[in-house]
């Protein structure tokens, strides 16, 4: 709550970071369309 009220500026956008588990990374490496599908979800 302190971060939102005091430290962070109010902006009209946000950023989301997604971590893909190591076991799934080969699927996304060799099938790049899956990564696009995942980002659209």
N, C-alpha and C positions, 0 to 999 in steps of 0.2 A: 504494500500500500504506500509506503514512504517513497519507493522508487517512482510510482506513478504520479504522486502529488508533488514531489520536490525535485527529483533528479531528471526524469525523462521529459523531453519536449513532446507536446501534443502534435502528432503528424497524421495525415490522412491515409496512411498505408501501414502495412505490417509485413514482416518477413517470417516465413516458416522454414525451418531446417528439418529435413527428413534424413534419418540414418537407415541405410539398408543393411540388414544382418549379413554377415560374411557368407553364410550358406546360400543366400539368394543372389549375391553379386555376380556369379558366373552367368546366371540367366539374363540379367540385365546387360552384361557385357556383350554377349553374343546375340541378343535379341533386343536391339535398341528401341524397337517400337513398344516393348513392354514398359520401358522407362517413361515414355510419353504417356502411355495409358495410366500409369501410376500417378504421374503428376496431375493429370486431369481429374483423378478421383478426389 
